[in-house]
Amino acid sequence: MTTPTTPEPGAFAIEPSAESRLAQLHASYADAKAAADAAAERLKTITDGIKAELTALAPDGTTRVDLGGAFGPTLRLAYAERVTFDSRKLKVDDPELYVRYAKFGGAWSLRAVSGEQP
């Protein structure tokens, strides 16, 4: 049986029973997260290295480079312009316009809370 508690308004704490699916998932989280983080770090290192090698080999003005061959899947490096928007500055400079066009939302996120190990 799962035991809910309410530590503060808007917050909710659960301590699952040992035989529950939630307890099994919870027990697997730390190892899976560590493996995923290590894999993501390795992939980023490889990706950054490939990007550096390809951009060094590409002539000036190139916007797309395809990497082929028998060593792995065909990869494409493409340059794309992007425009960013300084919402903090708009909020200060013209708060009414900011509020008129702002879209507010939210999403759930799951993370380990440091210093709170069982």
Contacts in CASP RR format, 6 or more apart in sequence:
PFRMAT RR
TARGET T0000
AUTHOR 0000-0000-0000
METHOD contacts of the structure
MODEL  1
MTTPTTPEPGAFAIEPSAESRLAQLHASYADAKAAADAAAERLKTITDGI
KAELTALAPDGTTRVDLGGAFGPTLRLAYAERVTFDSRKLKVDDPELYVR
YAKFGGAWSLRAVSGEQP
1 17 0 8 1.000
1 20 0 8 1.000
2 14 0 8 1.000
2 15 0 8 1.000
2 16 0 8 1.000
2 17 0 8 1.000
2 20 0 8 1.000
2 22 0 8 1.000
3 14 0 8 1.000
3 15 0 8 1.000
3 16 0 8 1.000
3 17 0 8 1.000
4 12 0 8 1.000
4 13 0 8 1.000
4 14 0 8 1.000
5 12 0 8 1.000
5 13 0 8 1.000
5 14 0 8 1.000
5 15 0 8 1.000
6 12 0 8 1.000
6 13 0 8 1.000
7 13 0 8 1.000
14 22 0 8 1.000
16 22 0 8 1.000
16 23 0 8 1.000
16 26 0 8 1.000
17 23 0 8 1.000
29 112 0 8 1.000
30 112 0 8 1.000
33 112 0 8 1.000
50 67 0 8 1.000
50 75 0 8 1.000
50 77 0 8 1.000
51 77 0 8 1.000
54 65 0 8 1.000
54 67 0 8 1.000
54 77 0 8 1.000
55 65 0 8 1.000
55 77 0 8 1.000
57 65 0 8 1.000
58 65 0 8 1.000
62 79 0 8 1.000
63 78 0 8 1.000
63 79 0 8 1.000
64 76 0 8 1.000
64 77 0 8 1.000
64 78 0 8 1.000
64 79 0 8 1.000
65 76 0 8 1.000
65 77 0 8 1.000
65 78 0 8 1.000
66 74 0 8 1.000
66 75 0 8 1.000
66 76 0 8 1.000
66 77 0 8 1.000
67 74 0 8 1.000
67 75 0 8 1.000
67 76 0 8 1.000
67 77 0 8 1.000
68 74 0 8 1.000
68 75 0 8 1.000
87 98 0 8 1.000
87 102 0 8 1.000
90 97 0 8 1.000
90 98 0 8 1.000
91 98 0 8 1.000
END
